[in-house]
């Protein structure tokens, strides 16, 4: 009887470990602004910042700070992934071409940018469904506004969520502690 319970408990532990190993950021993929499908496995071994962006938002100047972080820390393993979203006050109305041009021309963005997605609701991108379930915010599993930022460690595990108003400069202090 005790052996069966131990076997059952060990099986539950092994099942949990398997689910956790398979349930990380690398299981997802997304389309770039140029329409190429990219597996998040491509970023394995890097510290990742995922941020939902908008080009006509009061927080849009954060692109400059994000680009600076990318330039300063990419050699230490940081990659920033931008996901345009139009769910907040219609602040990302453009198509992929205009988004790409705006990011490059206005802010010199060189970090990877992906196609426009939803971050909330039934049509939320799977990456955002996953990140919101792993790291709740002040509104629970909802994204409050543009420029919410998530940090994923080099093993694909979500570490920390930052509010839209948290500046890239403030996040730099946190990144300095976790990057090699």
C-alpha positions as CSV (number, residue, x, y, z in Angstrom):
1,X,0.0,0.0,0.0
2,X,2.8,2.4,0.9
3,X,4.7,1.5,-2.2
4,X,1.7,2.3,-4.4
5,X,1.3,5.7,-2.8
6,X,5.0,6.4,-3.2
7,X,4.9,5.3,-6.9
8,X,1.8,7.5,-7.4
9,X,3.4,10.5,-5.7
10,X,6.6,10.0,-7.8
11,X,4.6,9.8,-11.0
12,X,2.8,13.1,-10.0
13,X,6.2,14.7,-9.4
14,X,7.6,13.5,-12.7
15,X,4.4,14.6,-14.6
16,X,4.7,18.1,-13.0
17,X,8.4,18.3,-13.9
18,X,7.6,17.3,-17.5
19,X,4.8,19.9,-17.8
20,X,7.1,22.6,-16.4
21,X,9.9,21.7,-18.8
22,X,7.5,21.8,-21.8
23,X,5.7,24.9,-20.5
24,X,8.1,27.7,-21.1
25,X,8.5,30.7,-23.4
26,X,10.3,28.7,-26.1
27,X,7.2,26.7,-27.0
28,X,5.8,29.7,-28.8
29,X,6.3,31.4,-32.2
30,X,5.3,34.8,-33.7
31,X,5.4,36.6,-37.0
32,X,7.8,39.4,-37.6
33,X,6.7,42.7,-39.1
34,X,8.1,41.3,-42.4
35,X,5.8,38.2,-42.1
36,X,8.5,35.6,-41.1
37,X,7.5,33.1,-38.5
38,X,10.0,32.9,-35.7
39,X,10.2,30.3,-33.0
40,X,11.0,31.7,-29.6
41,X,13.6,28.9,-29.4
42,X,15.7,31.2,-31.5
43,X,16.3,33.2,-28.3
44,X,17.2,30.3,-26.1
45,X,20.0,31.1,-23.7
46,X,19.2,34.9,-23.8
47,X,17.5,37.1,-21.3
48,X,14.4,38.3,-23.0
49,X,12.3,41.4,-22.5
50,X,8.8,41.2,-24.2
51,X,7.0,44.5,-24.5
52,X,3.7,45.5,-26.1
53,X,4.2,48.7,-28.1
54,X,2.2,51.5,-29.8
55,X,3.5,54.3,-32.0
56,X,0.9,56.9,-31.0
57,X,1.0,56.6,-27.2
58,X,2.3,59.0,-24.6
59,X,4.7,56.3,-23.6
60,X,6.0,55.8,-27.2
61,X,9.3,57.7,-26.4
62,X,10.2,54.6,-24.3
63,X,11.3,53.1,-27.7
64,X,14.5,55.2,-27.3
65,X,15.2,53.8,-23.9
66,X,14.4,50.3,-25.0
67,X,16.8,50.6,-28.0
68,X,19.5,52.0,-25.7
69,X,19.1,48.9,-23.4
70,X,19.3,46.7,-26.4
71,X,22.5,48.3,-27.6
72,X,24.1,48.4,-24.1
73,X,23.2,44.8,-23.1
74,X,22.8,42.7,-26.2
75,X,26.4,41.6,-25.9
76,X,25.5,40.3,-22.4
77,X,22.6,38.2,-23.7
78,X,19.7,40.6,-23.7
79,X,17.1,40.6,-26.5
80,X,14.1,42.9,-26.6
81,X,11.0,41.7,-28.5
82,X,8.4,44.3,-29.5
83,X,4.8,43.4,-30.1
84,X,2.7,46.2,-31.5
85,X,-0.9,46.3,-30.2
86,X,-3.9,48.5,-31.0
87,X,-6.1,47.5,-28.1
88,X,-5.5,50.7,-26.1
89,X,-7.2,53.8,-27.4
90,X,-6.4,53.0,-31.0
91,X,-2.8,54.0,-30.5
92,X,-1.3,51.5,-33.1
93,X,-3.6,52.0,-36.1
94,X,-1.0,51.3,-38.8
95,X,-0.1,48.3,-40.8
96,X,3.1,46.3,-40.5
97,X,5.0,48.5,-43.0
98,X,4.1,51.8,-41.3
99,X,4.9,50.3,-37.9
100,X,8.3,49.2,-39.1
101,X,9.0,52.5,-40.8
102,X,7.9,54.5,-37.7
103,X,10.0,52.5,-35.3
104,X,13.1,52.8,-37.5
105,X,12.8,56.4,-38.6
106,X,11.5,57.9,-35.4
107,X,13.4,55.8,-32.8
108,X,16.1,53.9,-34.6
109,X,14.7,50.6,-33.4
110,X,16.9,47.6,-34.3
111,X,15.6,45.0,-31.9
112,X,13.1,42.4,-33.2
113,X,9.6,43.7,-33.8
114,X,6.7,41.4,-34.5
115,X,3.3,41.7,-36.2
116,X,0.5,43.6,-34.5
117,X,-1.3,41.3,-32.0
118,X,-3.9,41.4,-29.2
119,X,-2.6,41.1,-25.7
120,X,-6.0,40.9,-23.9
121,X,-9.3,39.1,-24.7
122,X,-10.2,35.9,-26.5
123,X,-7.8,36.7,-29.4
124,X,-4.8,37.4,-27.2
125,X,-1.6,36.0,-28.7
126,X,-0.5,32.8,-27.0
127,X,2.7,34.4,-25.8
128,X,0.7,37.0,-23.9
129,X,-1.8,34.4,-22.6
130,X,1.2,32.5,-21.2
131,X,3.0,35.5,-19.8
132,X,-0.1,36.9,-18.1
133,X,-0.8,33.6,-16.5
134,X,2.7,33.3,-15.2
135,X,3.1,36.9,-14.0
136,X,0.0,38.6,-12.8
137,X,-0.2,42.4,-12.7
138,X,-2.2,44.8,-10.6
139,X,-5.3,44.0,-12.7
140,X,-4.7,40.3,-12.5
141,X,-4.1,38.6,-15.8
142,X,-4.9,41.7,-17.9
143,X,-2.4,44.0,-19.6
144,X,-3.2,47.5,-18.4
145,X,-1.7,49.6,-21.2
146,X,1.0,49.9,-23.9
147,X,4.6,49.2,-22.9
148,X,4.0,46.5,-20.2
149,X,7.2,44.7,-20.0
150,X,8.0,41.1,-19.1
151,X,11.5,39.7,-18.4
152,X,12.2,36.0,-19.2
153,X,15.4,34.3,-18.0
154,X,17.8,32.5,-20.2
155,X,16.0,29.2,-19.6
156,X,12.7,30.5,-20.8
157,X,11.1,31.2,-17.4
158,X,9.2,34.4,-16.8
159,X,10.9,36.3,-14.0
160,X,9.3,39.8,-13.6
161,X,6.6,42.0,-15.0
162,X,7.0,45.8,-15.1
163,X,4.2,48.4,-15.4
164,X,3.8,50.5,-18.5
165,X,5.1,53.6,-16.8
166,X,8.3,51.8,-15.5
167,X,11.0,53.3,-17.7
168,X,13.7,51.3,-19.4
169,X,16.3,53.2,-17.3
170,X,14.6,51.9,-14.1
171,X,14.6,48.4,-15.6
172,X,18.3,48.7,-16.4
173,X,19.1,48.4,-12.6
174,X,17.2,45.1,-12.5
175,X,18.8,43.8,-15.7
176,X,22.3,44.7,-14.3
177,X,21.7,42.2,-11.5
178,X,20.6,39.3,-13.7
179,X,22.7,39.6,-16.8
180,X,26.1,37.8,-16.9
